[in-house]
């Protein structure tokens, strides 16, 4: 394979990947023959003698590969931890917001209940005054009825007396 073919193959592989990779940096830093050796090293039909001859050249690359991999993992862990911390902070803010909302709602409901009670007592007071007035009128009417009843009894008694007097008179 020529160097141009290897470069074209690398570009095709990079275009197929969704984004930048730690592996693309590693491959760009290698010469085409090292990339070809790596591809041979990763093939399943690897011979033992081929592995021994490339172990020394790959040790430096392998350690930088694992260092890059460790750095990527560490970066991912830090990003995940930041996301978790961000989620926890958001939840804490939501909890605080809901607590404040609950307290505010309790205060408003309490104020509303107080106003409702106050209005209710005003209505009771108004009704009590109306009832008192009606009871007073009723009492006055009852007194008048009693007085009229007494007067009627007196009239009846007088009529009875007059009637008796008329009935009892001697004939002349």
CORQUICOR-V665842 format. One record per backbone hydrogen bond with DSSP energy under -0.5 kcal/mol. CO is the residue of the C=O (numbers start at 1). NH is the residue of the N-H. Records with the same first field share a line. If there is no record, write none. Layout:
CO=NH + NH
This chain:
2=6
3=7
4=8
5=9
6=10
7=11
8=12
9=13
10=14
11=15
12=16
13=17
21=25
22=26
23=27
24=28
25=29
27=30
31=35
32=36
33=37
34=38
35=39
36=40
37=41
38=42
40=43
43=46
47=51
48=52
49=53
50=54
51=55
52=56
54=58
55=59
56=60
57=61
58=62
59=63
60=64
61=65
62=66
63=67
64=68
65=69
66=70
67=71
68=72
69=73
70=74
71=75
72=76
73=77
74=78
75=79
76=80
77=81
78=82
79=83
80=84
81=85
82=86
83=87
84=88
85=89
86=90
87=91
88=92
89=93
90=94
91=95
92=96
93=97
94=98
95=99
96=100
97=101
98=102
99=103
100=104
101=105
102=106
103=107
104=108
105=109
106=110
107=111
108=112
109=113
110=114
111=115
112=116
113=117
114=118
115=119
116=120
117=121
118=122
119=123
120=124
121=125
122=126
123=127
124=128
125=129
126=130
127=131
128=132
129=133
130=134
131=135
132=136
133=137
134=138
135=139
136=140
137=141
138=142
139=143
140=144
141=145
142=146
143=147
144=148
145=149
146=150
147=151
148=152
149=153
150=154
151=155
152=156
153=157
154=158
155=159
156=160
157=161
158=162
159=163
160=164
161=165
162=166
163=167
164=168
165=169
